[in-house]
Amino acid sequence: MPEIRKDPVFGQWVIIASERGRRPNEFALPPEAASTVVCPFCPGREDQTPPTVCQCSGSDGKWKIRVVSNKFPALTPEPPPRCSETGPYQSEEGLGIHEVIIETPVHDLHMDRMDEADLAAVLSTYVERIRELKKDPRIKYVMIFKNHGRNAGASLSHPHSQLVGMPMVPTRLSQEIEGAAKYMSEKGSCVYCDMAAAELEGGRRLILREGPFVAIAPYASRFSFETWIMPVAHASHFEDIPPADIPALAATLKEVLSRLNSSVEGLAYNLIIHTTPVHAPQAGHYHWHIEIMPKLAHVAGFEWGTGFYINTVSPEEAAETLRSGKKHKG
């Protein structure tokens, strides 16, 4: 049973989920062995995953997108959120939801090569799952993320994303929201709206604009080729995106990933949707966005010891490379 423990110094929550150590990892195998791995996400092997939670079917009646419970969950829905406190230590049972969104039946069809309509269907599935999970009052935050490639922590190569519904708001997100609220109290505006506007007005970190969405290399990028996608108009909750805007978001995401894949050799990345907690009201100071973080270098001792990141490719250089389609020579 997973357990959530609170660090007594920083107040940060840590999930202890020993079962996840048993999940298969084709990237940990030598190449000749990895090629023989039987993929549990491919069609015809549905019995190798937990039952389907929901699915999107094609005109042929076969599934195009499957959502299943994670076989090796970080959090589980069964226990009541019982807490315990002993001396300086505080913990609670690992209540939550952990799902896998299998994005396509095609084993090697990644987002940068999907049809825009199929990618839009994946994004619509994200929206639908968040809306469904927010009906549970125990769930305070829903995180959707994607690990692509060995260096990004993926264990299976078949295109998939993950969703985790948590009983608390993650520390990183809380800090982000607090920082945005502080900016608004000082400047009177949303920091994300201001960033989007600044880059659209000739900013050197603009990568592209597609209808209501903009892609930028953030000013203080922590990672080489870090890219954010956000709506130009203010919007605090990802799940409230107008359905008519989802195709444009799919086009933006596809183009960004295609350019990254063309510019960065052996691209591995983490993709995370940052959004307002599900039960929070509309927020004027916080703006949902997608962060894409390529893994070109490992976080090492200096970063862990200080909290500072060392980025060897400036966001201006990264944006220029992605605008021009050049190959990065790192």
N, C-alpha and C positions, 0 to 999 in steps of 0.2 A: 504494500500500500504506500503510495507516495506521501511524503511529509513536507510541509513548508516550514522552514526555520528562519527566524529573524536574527540578523547579525546584531549583537548587543552594542556594538560601537557605531556602525554606520546606519543601522535601522533598515538595511536592505534585506529583502527576502530571498532565500535560496531554496530551491526545490531539490529534495533528496528523492531520487526515483531510480532505485537500483535495477528495476526491471528493464529500463532502457538500455542497459549494458548488454542485453541479450539480443538486441535487434540486429538483423543481418546487415553486413556492410560490404558491398561488392568492391568498394574502392580500397578496402584493406587487403584485398587478395592480389596476388601477382596477376599480370595481364592475361596469361594463358588460363588461369583459373576463373578470373572474373568473367571471361567470355562464355563460361559454361553455367553461370548463375541463372536459375530459373526465376524470371521476374514475376512477382506476385501481383503486379499492377496491370499486366497485359490481359487482353480479352481471353476468356476461356479458363482463367485461373481465379475467378471470383471467390471460389471456396477457400483460397489461401489468405484472404483478408477477412476482417470482421464484416458482418452484414452491411449492406448498403443503407446509408442514412437517407440519401436522396440522390437522384441522378437526372441528367439532362440527356434525352434520347434524340437520335437523328431521324431522318425521314424513313430510314430502313428499320426503325424500331430498336436498333442496337444502341448501347450507351455511348455518349460522346464525352460525358464528364461523370465521374462517380465520386461521391463523398462517403467515406467510411470512418468509423471510429479508429483511432490509432491503436494498433495491436500492442504497442509498447508505450503506453501513455505517460506523459509527465504529470498529468492530473487526471483524476477519475471522478465521475458524477455520483458514485454510490454513497460515500460517507457524509454524515452531517458535519458542518464545519466546527468540530470540537477543538477547543484551544487548551493548551497547558502552559504553565509557567513555573519554572524551577530556578530559584536564584536569579542570575542574570539572563537565563535562557527562556525564550518564548517560541512556541511552535503551534501549528495546527495541522489537522489532517488535510491531505492534498486534494481538496475538493476542486473540481473544475471539469472542463470539457476539452478533449484533445482529438481533433479530426484531421484526416488526410483528404485533400482535394486532388484526385487523380485527373489531371487536366486534359488528357487525350488518351484514346486507346492505342495510339501510335507510339511505339517505345522510344523513339529518338526524335520526336517532333517537338522541339523546344519553342518557347514563346517567340523568339526572334524570327522563326520561320512559319508560325501559324498563320492561317488566314485571319484577317482582322475580325471577321464575324465570329470565328471560333474563339479567339482571344477575348472578344467582348462577352461571349457566353461564360468564360471563366470568371471575368470580373463581375458579371451579374450574379454568379454563384456565390462569390465572396459577399456581395451585398445581401443576398437572400439568407445566407447562413448567419451573418451578424444580426439581421433583423429577427431571426428565429431565436437565437441565443439570448438576445436582450429581453425576451419575455420572461426569463428566469431571474427573479430578483436577487438571487445569490451571486450571479455573475456581474462583476463590476467593470471588467474590461475584456475586450475581445481583440486578440492580436492575430493578424494574418501575416505570414512570412513565407519566404521561399529560399531554400539553400540550393544553389546550383553549382555542381562541381565538387570534387574532392576537397579542395582547399577551403571551401565555404561550409564544410560540415555535412554535405549530403551523404547519405548511406546507400541510396539507390538512385540510379541514373534516369529511370523513367520519369518524365516530367510530372511533378506534383508540388503542391503547396501544403502548408499546414495552418491550422487554426487552433488557437488555445484560448478558451474562455476562463478567466481567472477570478478568484474571489476578492482580489484587491487590485488597485491600480499600480502598475510597475513603477519602481523608483525613477527610472530614466524618463518615463512619460510624465510623471508628477513634476520632475525638475524642469522639463521642457515647458509644461503648462505654466508653472510658476514664473519661469523666465519670460514667457510671452506676456503674462499678466503684468509683470514689472515694467516691461517695455511699454505696454499700453498706458500704464499709470504715469509714465514719464513723458511719452511722446504723443499719447492720445490716439494711437492708431495700431493696427495689427502688424506685427513685425514681418509676418509672412507676406501679407499684401504689399508691404513696403519693399521687401526683397524682390518680389515678382515685378513690381513697377520699376524699380531701379534697373533691373537687368533688361526689361523690355525697352527702356529708354536708352539704348545703346550700350548696355553693360557688356563688358568683355567676357562675362561668364554665362551668357545666354547660349544655350545649345540649340533649342528649337522651340517654336510655338505651333501648336496644332489646335485651331479653334479656341475653345475655352481653357486650354491647358498649356502650361509652359514647363520646359525642362531646363534646369540650370545646374551649373557646377557651384555649390555653395561657397561663399566667400572664405569661410574658415573650414575648408574640406579637411576631414581627418584622414581620408584615404585617397590614394591616387585614383582619379577618374570617378570619385564619388559624384552621384547625380541625384537630384531631387526633381520629382514631377509634382506639380500642384495646380489646382484651379486658379485662374487669374482672379476671378471674383471670389469674395470671401465665402468660405464654407467650413464649418467646424466638424461635421460628422460625415465620414466617408459613406455610411450606409444611406444617407439622404441624397446621394448624387442623383440628379434627374436621369431617368432611363435614356432620354434622348442624347445625353452627353457621354454615355458609356462607349459608343463606337469611336468617338474622338479620343477618349482616354486609351482605348485599345490601340488606336493608330499611333498615339504618342509613345506608349510603352513599347510597342513593337519596333518603332523606328529607333528609339534610344538603345534598346537591347541589340538591335542589328548593328548600329554604329559601334557600340562597345565591343561586340563580338569581332567586328572587322578591324578595330584599332588595337585591341588588347589580345596578345597571344595567349591561347589556352585559358580563356576567360572563365573565372569562377567568381560568383558573387552571392551576396545576401540581399534579398529584397524584403523590405518591411513596410507595412502600411501603418502610419502614425495617425491616430484619430482621437477624438474626444471620448472619454469614458461613456459607455452606452447609456447610462441613466442620467448623465449630466445634461442640463439644458443647453440650448444653443449658446455658443460662446463667441463674443465679439473679438476676443484677444487670441484665440487659438484657431489654427487653420490646418485641416488635414492635408497630408502629403505622403508621397511614396519616396522612400530612401533606397537607393541602389548602391551597394558598397562592394566594388570589385576587390578581390583578394590578390593583390600583387606582392604584398609583403606580410610578414608575420608580426603581430604585436609582441614586443619583446620587453626586456627588463625595465628600460627607461619608461616606457608607456605604462606598464603595470605599477611601477614605483611612484610615478608622478601624476598620472592621469592626463599627461600631455601626449598628443599624438605627433609623430614626425611624418610629414607627407613629402615625398620626394618629387612629386609632379604638381606644380601649382595649378589651382583651379582655372586660371586664365589659359595656361598651356593645354590643359585637358579639354576645355571647352573649344579651343581653336582646333585641336586634333579631331574632336567629334563633329564639329561643324564641317570640316574639310574632308573628312573621311580618310585622313592619313593614317598610316600604321605607326603606332607608338614604338620607339626604339629605346627600350629601357635596359 
